[in-house]
Amino acid sequence: MTILIATRNAHKVQEIRQILGGNIEFLTLRDFPDAPEVSEDADTFEGNARKKAGELAAWLATEPIAKQRDVFVMADDSGLEVDALNGAPGVHSARFAASDKTKGNSPDAENNAKLLRLLKDIPLEKRTARFRCVIAFVPVRDVNKAQIFDGACAGRIQLEPHGGQGFGYDPLFVPSGFTKTFAELGESEKNKISHRAKALAQFAKMPL
């Protein structure tokens, strides 16, 4: 089986490979420089995942690789939902600070700074949040047949960042039952409990 992971994010690819392993051949958008850019403009994680997987699968169906092997597209949308902010940043997690300056994704440091600024008057016990991930899995031979997998990891947003590992909001997020942030736990520990790990665990149960 060959799966195109619909991302150029090296951190995300590494996490998926570590969690799934096995005899799967993984490709990424770095292997297809001519792949179309999909506008993630849906208002839900599932909507963005479905759109990205479907459009890339339809494009890949016209490429030589689709005639040579059985290919699937795996696309996900994920982000942070903070209860005190009514679920924000949500689908805007990667570009949370962009509206302050320019369009497009924002540097992690700017996203974290904006989050802390918005939560500056919120006490620690009310900083409940969760990371959520929705994965869409689409066979190139039947682009209308999407399977959806959803995972969430609950926790709290800390008063200041801790840890030098991970990416995104990891330095601010302490998962429930832990005292360290995702950025302090390390990849191997994080991959056991993360939102993406839980969604991928559902995927792994699917007969392939």
N, C-alpha and C positions, 0 to 999 in steps of 0.2 A: 504494500500500500504506500502511496505517495501523498503527502499532505502539504499543501501550500499554506503556511502560516501567514496570514494577511497583515504583516507588519514589517517594519525595518528596525524596530526597537530590539536591540541586542539583549537587553535585560529580560524582556518578555520571552524571547525565543529560548534563551538559556533556561528560564524557569519551566517552560513547557516541555523542553527536551528532558530536563532532569526529572520531572514528574511522570511523564509518560514512558520515556525510554523505549524498550522493546525493539521490535524489528520494523519500525516505521521509518521511511525515508522522509525527512523534513526538508522542505524548501521554504524560502522566504521571499519577500518582494525584492530583496537585494539580488536574487537570482533572475528577476524579470524587470529590468530597468524600463521596459516599454509598457509595463502594466499601467492601466488608467488610475488616476487619482480619484478616489471615491469621497464625495463630500458627506461627512458624518453630521447631517443636519436634522436627524430625527430627535424627538424629545424624550426618548427612552433608550436605555442601554440595549434592550432587545431590538428596537428599531434600527439602531446603528449597526449592530452586529449582523442582522439579517440583510440589510442593504449592502454592506461591504462584502459579505460572503457571496451574495447572489450576483452582484455586478462583476466581481472578479471571476467567479465560476463561469459566467456567460462569456467573458472575454477569453478565459483560458480554454474554453471549448473550441475556439477557433485556432488555437496554437498546436504545433506538431506534437507536443508532449501528450495532449489528450488522446491522440491516436495511437500512441506507443504504450501507454500504461493506464491503470485505473487511478485517477487523480481526484482528490477532494480538496476543498478549501475550508480552512478553519479561521474564522474571524471572531474577534471578541471586542466588546466595549466594556470598560470598567472604570470605576472611579470611587470617590469618597462621598458619602452622604452624612452630613452633620445635622443632628436633630435641632440644635439651637438655631441653625440657619435654614430651617424648613427643607432640609434635604440637599441644600447646596454644599459643595459645588456640583455634585451629580455628574451629568453628562458633559459639563464644562470643566471637569477636573483638570485636564491637561492644559487648558487655556484660561484658567481661572483669573489670572492677573492680566491677560492680554487686553481686556477692555480698558484697562488703565492706561495703556500705551498704544499697542498696535494689535492687529488681528493675527491669528495663528497661535500655535502653542507657546506657552510662556516657560521660561527657565524654572526649574524646580524651586530654587531659592525665592523667586518672586511669588510663586504660588503659595509657598509656605508662609512667607511674610504677610501676604494679604489675609490668609486664613487666621493667623495669630492676631492681626489687627482687628478683624471683625469679631474675634472672640475675646478681646482684651478685658471685657467686663463680665464675662461668663465664668463662674467658678468651676473648678475641676470636676466636681460631681455632676454638673449639668452639661459637660462636654461629650456626651455620648455620641457615638458615630459608628459607621460600618463601612468597610470596603465591600463593593459589590462587583461581580463579574458575570457577564452573560456571554456565552459562546454560541455561535451559529456554525453548524457543520453541514456543508452542502456538497453533494457529489457533482462533479463537472458534467456527468452524463445525464443528470436530471436536476437542473438548476432550481426547479421549483420545490424541491424536496428538502427543506431545511429542518434539521433537528436542533433543538434549543436546550442548553444546559446552563443552570443558574447556581451561583454560589455566593455566600456572604460571610464576612468575618467581622464580628462586633468588637467594639473596644471604646477607647476614649482618646481625645486629643489632649496632649500635654501642654504645659504652659510655655515650654521652650523645646527646641530640637535636641535630640540626643542620638549619638551613634553615627558612624561614618559609612555604613554599608547600606545597601538597598538604593531606592530611587523614589522620586515623587514625594508623597507625604509620609514615607516610612519613618523619618526621624521624629515625627510628631505623634505617631499612632501607636498606642499600647493595646494589644489585643486582650480581650477579657480572659482573666485567669493568669495573666503574666504581669511582670513588673518592668519589663524592658520593652523598648520600642522595636518595631520591625527592623529598624536600622541597626539595632544592637543585637538582635537575636541571631543574625546571620542567615544566609540563603537556605541552608539545609533545614534549619528549624522553621523558618518562615514558610518554606514550601510544604510543610506538613499541615499547616493550619490556615493558609491564606485563602482569600476569596477565589482566586484562580485555581488553587489546588482543589478546593471543594467542587468547583464546576468541572474541572478535569477528572475528578474522581467519578462523577456521574458519567462523563464521557467514556471513561475506561470500562465501565460496566456494559457498555453497548456492544452487542455482537458485531464484529467486523468481518 
